[in-house]
Amino acid sequence: MPMARSRYVSLEATPYYHFIGRCVRRAFLWGKDHFSGRDFSHRKAWVVERLAELSEVFSMSVCACAVMPNHYDLVPHVDRESAKKMG
């Protein structure tokens, strides 16, 4: 059942969070897929560039990012003052 973000995010507790995004069924985000032989390396640069773009639009900065063939880890910092200015 969906829950409001306010139940997950508490800027009073911490402005840092750890996100994980991953593929299922042995799918590859980027890198060489040893099962199909296809190379998805071009996707890695796109994802890193997109994270940089999104961090400029939203009130957060990327503190750490690790991109592996089938998942990524992201540690953003939420900028409370910038978020308040957005309304």
LUMFILUM-437361 format. One line per 2 residues: number of its first residue (from 0); for each residue y, x, z of C-alpha. Coordinates in Angstrom, 2 decimals, padded with zeros to 5 digits. Each point is the difference from the previous one (the first is absolute). Example, Ala and Ser with C-alpha at 12.3 -4.5 7.8 and 13.67 -1.06 7.14 Angstrom:
<rs>
0> -004.50 012.30 007.80; 003.44 001.37 -000.66
</rs>
This chain:
<rs>
0> 000.00 000.00 000.00; 003.44 001.44 -000.91
2> 002.28 001.13 002.82; 003.73 000.63 000.06
4> 001.08 003.64 -000.40; 001.89 -000.26 003.27
6> -003.38 -000.18 001.76; -001.01 003.37 -001.51
8> 003.30 001.88 -000.12; 001.92 000.79 003.17
10> 002.92 002.35 -000.53; 000.47 000.09 003.76
12> -003.45 001.60 000.31; 000.32 002.43 -002.94
14> 001.79 000.29 -003.36; -003.02 001.87 -001.47
16> -003.07 -001.68 -001.47; -003.19 001.10 -001.74
18> -001.09 -001.85 -003.12; -003.22 000.47 -001.92
20> -000.67 -001.36 -003.48; -003.44 000.40 -001.49
22> -002.21 -001.03 -002.87; -003.30 -001.80 000.18
24> -003.22 000.18 -002.02; 000.33 003.75 -000.60
26> 003.15 -000.55 -002.07; 002.38 002.93 -000.37
28> 003.76 -000.10 000.40; 000.44 003.44 -001.55
30> -001.96 003.13 -000.76; -003.22 000.31 -001.94
32> -002.50 -002.78 000.49; -003.38 001.75 000.02
34> -001.86 -003.27 -000.62; 001.84 -001.05 -003.17
36> 001.29 003.42 -001.08; 003.53 -001.38 -000.38
38> 003.05 001.87 001.25; 002.65 -002.00 001.85
40> 002.22 002.95 001.02; 003.05 -001.53 -001.69
42> 000.10 -002.74 002.65; 000.68 002.39 002.90
44> 003.46 001.01 -001.27; 000.85 -003.66 -000.64
46> -000.91 -001.00 003.57; 001.97 002.88 001.57
48> 003.06 -000.82 -002.17; -000.27 -003.69 000.87
50> -000.14 000.76 003.74; 003.19 002.05 -000.36
52> 001.72 -002.87 -001.84; -001.08 -002.57 002.56
54> 001.15 002.14 002.93; 003.51 -000.05 -001.50
56> -000.01 -003.80 -000.41; -001.47 -000.93 003.38
58> 001.19 001.13 003.43; -002.59 002.69 000.43
60> -000.73 003.60 -000.81; -003.35 001.62 -000.73
62> -000.90 002.47 002.75; -003.46 000.88 -001.28
64> -002.15 -000.96 -002.93; -003.51 001.09 -000.94
66> -001.60 -001.11 -003.24; -003.75 000.28 -000.42
68> -002.12 -001.17 -002.94; -000.94 -003.37 001.53
70> 002.74 -000.61 002.61; 003.40 001.03 001.29
72> 001.56 000.38 003.42; 003.69 -000.65 000.55
74> 002.16 000.52 003.10; 003.41 -001.64 -000.45
76> 002.91 000.00 002.43; 001.90 -003.30 000.26
78> 003.78 000.50 000.12; 001.17 -002.76 002.32
80> 003.73 000.49 -000.64; -000.43 -000.18 -003.76
82> -002.15 -003.13 000.35; 002.70 -001.69 002.12
84> 002.60 000.66 -002.70; -002.22 -001.76 -002.57
86> 000.33 -003.23 001.94
</rs>
